Amino acid sequence: MELALPSLRALEREWAVTLRHDIDLLQQIAHAIQGPFHLIHPESFAQNLSAFQEVLQWQEVQGRVYFGKKANKAGAWLREIATLRGSVDVASVPEFIHALANGITGEHIGVTGAAKSDELLWLAGRHNAIVAIDALDELDRAIEIATQSSTMQLLLRVLPPSAQASRFGLNERDLDIALIKCAEAKQHVVMQGFSFHLDGYAVEPRAELALALVPKCIEARAMGLDASAISIGGGFACSFISEEDWLAFKEVCNPELFHAGKTFSQFYPFFQSPTGARMLDAILNSPCSVGKLATELRNHQIALFLEPGRALLDGAGMSVFPVQGFKQNHDYGLVTVAGLSMSMSAQWVNSEFLPTPLLVQMGPERPQELIRAAIAGSSCMEYDVLTWRKVTFEARPRYGDLIMYPNTAGYQMDKNESSFHQLPLPPKIVVSQQKDHFVWRIEQ
């Protein structure tokens, strides 16, 4: 008897459900692109950003929400940030320039990443951006550049006590040295506070480390430093599927569910709680001696910075691949699509994007019969597989159909994209609603 499988049906925003049923619109876009493409919906991004900002306002905590730009390269998000007076986290000169070109002013740009180039440090100083310093030699270079050019805004990135093996952050000894260096050079650099980043998606560790850095801010102020902000980094949770489906999948997950008996080292936790702005609220409500973290921050006039990427993109995009062929060598089929698995980044860290892709049937009607299949890319590589899991479709896929992957804007779309076989990278299509219909344009 065949095992009953969880559907892993994606949680979708209203715009996405409406658009994927708009066959005429999808046909227009598919005809224009002649290959895979990504649909992005800036309005959903704006709603997510506003929700984070509203939590800070409700908790009466000063702060900034920085969009982790590495999560998606599209400029359309930056225009929404500029409108809402949000901020952007960048890690390269091209990312910095792209933010400026889309209306983000320098004081709303944060610069992170390891061992930044002199060019990036100089650019940050010229535009009054804030730089997270990761090492003592980087701090020395930042001070030298600021001495010769413009005053530079700095955060000192802390090595988390729970992640001593991390390659990022200053340990306690180096942090103490860095504070002394900042105090000695305070006419050239403004040490605004501390930052950290934690793996995982838990509330408590972020609240605990933020709370532990409050006395560090007070200590730094005694040295004549500004020390008025703490950045808690990213790692804000998202839920892609229901809790019921996620628990059911974990219970039955085994190699038989996947093409070629594929096994995986890990999966992203596709159901989590709390998520997004609710997770920020939970962090600020975390208990401490004065009641909660938000109260402690207010009492000491410390701003809270955060750098969500995926959580700001939750529900804001889909990826679409035209079907190029179908065959059945086993008790399940194999769909080949135009495009490559490099456009779905989870596959390149020995994982899988688990929310079930959807078949959009094009052309003449066909028999509706359930069929299970995996989905492969169009390269000559055995491992070019977009979906190893044998998913269920309502009908046999055929040439000209579209397969839509829901909720892929966060990291999935462009993190590992490649023009292997000289195939063009899938373009991003910006969609928006005007009255009772969608309009679209190709993202530049």
Order of alpha helices (4+ residues) and beta strands (2+ residues): alpha-alpha-beta-alpha-beta-alpha-beta-alpha-beta-alpha-beta-alpha-beta-alpha-beta-alpha-beta-alpha-alpha-beta-beta-alpha-beta-alpha-beta-beta-beta-beta-beta-beta-beta-beta
